[in-house]
Amino acid sequence: MLPLQLIDSFLLNYNIGQALLLVFILTTVGALPLKSRRILGVNAVVFGLIFLLTPQSLAKPHYMFLGIALLIVGPILYVTGNR
């Protein structure tokens, strides 16, 4: 378990949009070995909603556009996935 001061000192250098983008990339890379488009689609939709609901005072506006793109791509990935 990481100490709270280490996490806090890491997050002080970045805004919340950059931290969320890092978590999105890590969860996507973590889901790749499962070889399931449905899981990647759900991941994209969830992070799309998170990026859209993040206040613009905490993150730059281009993260909102990333959220819109993920909300478009996510359902497409989910529907094209095998059962």
C-alpha positions in Angstrom: 0.0 0.0 0.0 1.3 3.4 -1.0 1.6 6.2 1.6 -0.9 9.0 1.2 1.9 11.6 1.0 3.4 9.9 -2.0 0.1 9.9 -3.9 -0.6 13.5 -2.9 2.9 14.7 -4.0 2.3 12.9 -7.4 -1.2 14.5 -7.9 0.0 18.0 -7.1 2.0 18.2 -10.3 -1.0 17.2 -12.5 -4.6 18.2 -13.0 -7.5 15.8 -12.5 -7.9 15.3 -16.2 -4.4 14.0 -16.6 -4.8 11.7 -13.6 -8.0 10.3 -15.0 -6.4 9.8 -18.4 -3.6 7.8 -16.8 -6.2 5.6 -14.9 -8.1 5.1 -18.2 -5.0 4.0 -20.0 -4.0 1.7 -17.2 -7.4 0.0 -17.1 -7.5 -0.3 -20.9 -4.1 -2.0 -20.9 -5.2 -4.2 -18.0 -8.3 -5.3 -19.9 -6.4 -6.1 -23.1 -5.3 -9.6 -22.0 -9.0 -10.6 -21.6 -9.5 -10.1 -25.3 -13.1 -8.9 -24.8 -14.4 -5.9 -26.8 -17.4 -5.8 -24.4 -15.2 -5.1 -21.4 -13.3 -2.4 -23.4 -16.6 -0.9 -24.5 -17.9 -0.7 -20.9 -14.6 0.8 -19.8 -14.8 3.4 -22.5 -18.4 4.3 -21.6 -17.6 4.6 -17.9 -14.6 6.8 -18.4 -16.5 8.8 -21.0 -19.1 9.6 -18.4 -16.4 10.4 -15.8 -14.7 12.8 -18.3 -18.0 14.5 -19.1 -19.0 14.9 -15.4 -15.6 16.3 -14.3 -16.0 20.0 -13.6 -14.2 22.2 -16.1 -12.6 24.1 -13.2 -10.6 20.9 -12.4 -9.8 19.8 -15.9 -9.3 21.4 -19.2 -12.2 21.4 -21.7 -10.5 19.0 -24.1 -11.1 16.2 -21.7 -14.8 16.8 -22.1 -14.4 16.2 -25.8 -12.5 13.0 -25.1 -15.5 12.0 -22.9 -17.9 12.6 -25.8 -15.6 10.5 -28.2 -15.5 7.7 -25.6 -19.3 7.8 -25.3 -19.5 7.3 -29.1 -16.8 4.6 -29.4 -17.8 2.6 -26.3 -21.2 1.4 -27.4 -19.8 0.5 -30.8 -17.2 -1.7 -29.1 -19.8 -3.3 -26.9 -22.1 -4.2 -29.7 -19.4 -5.6 -32.0 -18.0 -7.7 -29.2 -18.6 -11.5 -29.1 -20.6 -13.1 -26.4 
